[in-house]
Amino acid sequence: MNKNQSGFSLVEMLVGMLILSIISAAGFMLFISGESAWSLTDTQIRLHQSLRQTLQHASMELQESNSGQLTIFNNTGTNNTDIVRFSIPLCACGTSPMDENGDVKSWGAPLNWGSSGCLTSFPVEIGGDVKICHLVAGDPNDTQDLTVLPSAVNAHLSHGDWLGECSNCTPTDYTNRFVEYQVNASSQLIRRILNSTFDEINQAVVGENISDFQASLAGEIVTLTITASGTTNQHRQVTTNQAINVALRN
């Protein structure tokens, strides 16, 4: 028997197992920390991308309106969010933009409401003027036939007037003209199309996981601020917000 043969004592084995456990625990904690950081970053990126797309969609439609066509209902929406409602010229060139179902044709952003369906040149009357139907003070129920210089046509179209005589468009054509953005009970930002009595024609979801939606108006600039909330794989709550300034038509 070799008396010089040696092995680990019980104490040495216990110390070794303890050190191994500490190293394993540290490695596990490092892995969990890395996974948590990755999940947090991934959730933030997804929320930012969603907010950016939502704001871009809303702003490209809103910028076709002007301050006289805009109403902000402060803190009247779900969880004290704002509701934004604006009107748009739907009969700019004397042709109905509505389909047989009462929906807006080619609906979506960007859509240049003020020149939708227009030709590149305007029919000029004898004397050099262009016939338009003018909305008095922006009221779709009060219209009058006018003739204006060609250089003034685009300005009139951007405020809701349209080419040709007022009889070219029926009241149904030019009063289906309201768009509304608001947050519903499912934390979705929805876009609603309304008729002249503010009844809904249809709606679409343009944003998910929206916890707050605020709007403010200063002159011809509207500031939209949207907050979104999400949860990481580790059930950590993440909240982020973005804002955009929208220059309205003047």
RAMOBEL-V560948 format. One record per run of one state. SS is the DSSP state (@ for helix, = for strand, . for the rest). FROM is the first residue (numbers start at 1). TO is the last residue. If there is no record, write none. Layout:
BEGIN
SS;FROM;TO
SS;FROM;TO
END
This chain:
BEGIN
.;1;9
@;10;62
.;63;65
=;66;66
@;67;69
=;70;73
.;74;77
@;78;80
.;81;82
=;83;87
.;88;97
=;98;98
.;99;103
=;104;104
.;105;112
@;113;115
.;116;123
=;124;124
.;125;128
=;129;135
@;136;138
.;139;142
=;143;149
@;150;158
.;159;161
=;162;163
.;164;165
@;166;168
.;169;170
@;171;175
.;176;177
=;178;183
.;184;188
=;189;194
.;195;199
=;200;207
.;208;209
=;210;218
.;219;220
=;221;231
.;232;236
=;237;247
.;248;248
=;249;249
.;250;250
END
